[in-house]
Amino acid sequence: MITIFPDILILLFPFVMLSLKLFLKVSLKTQENFAVGYFLVVFVTLNFILLGQNHFYLSNWKIDSFGIFMREIFVLSSLLAISLSHNYFNSSVSLKPKLLNFSEFSASVGFAAFGGIVVVSANDLLTLFIGLELATIPMYALVAWNKRDSEGTEAAIKFILTGSVATAFELFGFSYLYGFSGFITFPEITNAVATAQVSPLLWISLLFIISGIGFKMTLFPFHLWAPDIYEGAPTPVTAILSVTSKAVAITFLTVLVLGPLHSVQKEISPFLALLAGATLFVGNLGALSQSKLRRFMAFSSISQAGYILIALLGNTPNAKYSIVYYLFLYTFSNYLAFFIFSVVGKNQAETFSALRGLSEKNKFLAISLLIALMSLAGIPPLAGFFGKLQIFTTAAENGHFFLILFAVLNNVLALYYYIQVLKSAWIDKPEKEIALSIPTKQKIIILILTLSVLLLGFLPFLSNNLSIAFL
Amino acid sequence: MNNLISHSYLILLLPLLSFIINGLFLCFRHRKMAAILSTSLSFLGAVFATIISVNFFISGAKPILAFNYEFLPFTGTLVATIGCLLDSLSAMMILTVSLISFAVHIYSIGYMESDQASGRFFALLSLFVFSMLGLVIAPNIFQTFIFWELVGVSSYLLIGFWYDRPSAVSASKQAFILTRFADSFFLLGIILLSYITKSFVFSDINALRLENFAGQMISLGIIEIPTSDALIFSTLLIFIGGWGKSAMFPLHIWLPNAMEGPTPVSSIIHSATMVVAGVYLVARLFPLFAISGNVLEIVMIVGAFTMVFAAVIACTQKDIKRILAYSTLSQLGYMMLALGSARVADSSIHILGYSAATFHIFTHAFFKCMLFLIAGALIHQVHSNDLNAMGGLRKKMPWTYAASLIACLAIAGIPPFSGFYSKDEILISAYQAGHPIIFACALFTSFLTAFYMFRLFFLAFHGKMRSIPKHPVHESLLMTLPILLLTIPTLFSGFLFKGIFHNFSPEVPLSLAKNLPSATFIPPLAITFSVLGILLSFLFYASKKSNPAKALDSDNRNAFYKIIYHKFYFDEIYYAFVRQFILGGLASFARFFEEKIFGTLVTFATTLIQKMGVLVRKAHAGSLPFYIAIMIIGLLFWYFASNLPLQGA
């Protein structure tokens, strides 16, 4: 029963953090170190759980390899987000007031991670829905964390209002699915879907469910909220939104599409393909002419969501394999970019012009940025390339060649705007000199992330682990 | 000792190491170090190569695949590998390449002493050797192609080594473009061949038989042709690759112009690397060529024509490196001819042609390398390539003089020097396989060879000095030593290795020729022709009555001589063709297309994308009601656009 241990740890985390503040009154520094150490321990523990192709249930709680890997991603994302937030709690960053209430902040991050874990472990619609909401509601709070920043508050209001519409879609879809099958547990729904797939009820419910999750995963046209919210939220929250939130959403889709809906995957494939194509195209178009870094990252992550969705068109082992692989790389690359942006935006707004002259001020950061963005753009031999390659091979198995072609062409657009960022960092001359300082801790994390992005492409370490588990 | 053979792939690492260390670290500031490192690694390589090949031949010359790493599986059977195949042919080539490379390395220390960029030179030289070694040990045609191109690139870099000289730059470009032109056919051939056979591996390719494809058709996209025809066609395409690399007529013009590189480079290009790659390719795929209809006949005719053609031009040239270059062309023609002549009219195979060709690669490498080193030594003294500036150097450079006598006798085919044995076998093979005209051409060329080589020899070393050198003439140790070292194989490689090469026989899936005519009259006849050539040359250029100044005059000559002197105007023809047809025609059309049509399209596409980007950006203006409305509209949109069977069955 060691496998359930990390889940319990994550569930306990928010309460421990709150107790630390309420009863023990420890300092901010201790709280931070504790939170990072806690997630690190959980992450390491998770790495020791090797299930291979087995899976088992604890009552209604499903644990399998895919679940373990997704847990690793959620924990990793939380760990990095909490490290990233260090600066924001200790000083004013990016011309905004500094954040307060670290213990509550990290508790919310922990709740969101637990929400993700619930989603991936769900074996019925109710658990699935609770998990999704558990992952979403802390996000609303996190976006508005900087109460003294009106932009953040505005973003949170937009987020919660659009989010409620999406939740309504979701619940409506679930109700139809229940109405169609008569059950909320997955095995029964699987049977019902496999035997009576002609009913329009099923398709209506799927349309609503996918549209609802489309909001969380920023699929076209439910992505409109993303740029505003990414821009308004504090940078660490933006990073969580772009990684954890997206990972939860794709997990949700994977659990459904490769689970109960597996027998109709062929029928929903065209819809998913259209969604993926439209999303990555719109994301790329939007990113073309941005001047603010977080808004830019919003569009970039919209198009990345389109890429990840392509993997769902493949068959079971490979699809899961490539989703996990891609999410790992995406986590590393994205956080690396956010870490760099936060260092650059320490004393100024996080815009493209803030990056100017970076290559002269700090070669290390400039090279890390180069690696992060080239990986996101999918340039070999960096990790991102292999992630994309894996996704395309998965989709090619079921013959989605036009979509792949379209996605590859879109990569050209993506390369264009990633290079725009790099142009600011490497070629453009700065307008005014603003000093740049990197705290040692940040430097170490940036170094580790850079090496991960660089080496995961070369070394078959991750892919070996994954293929043992899935293939 | 078999252990050593199975680690023979290590031979590749030595020059690679030297290239990387020199290229990255030493070439800018520590050129002395670079020279020492490169030379010592090439010494190790030469020792290692000798040990490997001696062991290989002692232990029975059984082919061994010493190393095979799969790196690119195209399909289940079509897998690109990097490996090391050791058989008689590759063991012989490894030995030749390594020994020649070592001699050239020592020589280069002396020759490049005053050049500031010698670090780069040694790095590139190592790359060149690395590429050639990788080419000869390739167990499959895919690896061959990779290293084939690497050989091309490194020769390009070395010919254009003095990139501040316009002539060197244009020569390097010419060499690269011409060989690349031929390589494109080679690549097509590889694609077609691997499409037919589903394999890159030589052992599979060489086991093919046309009968197995009887009645089969293969679709080449537009047309469908019999598989056996496609196979023959692919063999021909592959041969075109070797055609360009080995500078056979009419793709020969790059080789004489490649003289613009430093002399050690010419020496290694002409002897062991680059040009013999084409002959090597044909030898490596010999069984495939043998079954492929008349392709061997084409090989023979191309070889024979180049042989005579180049020898005729060599008789009139005044630039010593050019003479040697044309002699290389002529000797390569011999090798190609020998390979081609192996096919007897009743489509059986006379294997002597194959062994004679490989034997000639081996012997030719040593004396040709030596001749170029000698030429370099001469040029280093008189600072000119022109025979006009030489003459009477035998007293100043006695060692070089003695060595060049040996080399010239070897290339002229006088026993007991090495060239005699291999050339003799080529003649015998051509005669026995029933190609009398080709045989006569070869005999005539051996007369011409003796004539032009001794013309060079007499004009350079005998007579009076025709110019006063600026510096006192002397022999430098570093440059003379490799020349003297090379006299050893030039003297002995003929009769010592004759036996080994007689056992060189690939497994050809055809019957071997029987009832061959006796050819005992050929060796004396060949010697007679060579001696005649030498005597004629002596009469013209070294006897008391001769007048070297008049002999070297190229202006007051008849039209025939002038045509030959100007190399049949091939440079000019090529120049006009490139100017008029390629630059004026194709290139200007391509430019028009690029600028007007393609450019417009690109501008249109980028503008469109930018406009759409602005549109998308404007949609995210921050209006909450708009966002919520779009979510609902989006749902409706997907209701119609999602392709879900919403209306029921």
Interface residues (C-beta under 8 A of the other chain):
Chain A: I157 K158 L161 T162 V165 A166 F169 V198 S199 P200 W203 I204 L206 L207 F208 I210 S211 G214 F215 F220 P221 F222 L224 W225 P227 D228 E267 I268 P270 F271 L274 L275 V282 L285 G286 A287 L288 S289 Q290 L413
Chain B: I609 Q610 M612 G613 V614 L615 V616 R617 A619 H620 G622 L624 F626 Y627 I628 I630 M631 I632 I633 G634 L635 F637 W638 Y639 A641 S642 N643 L644 P645 L646 Q647 G648 A649
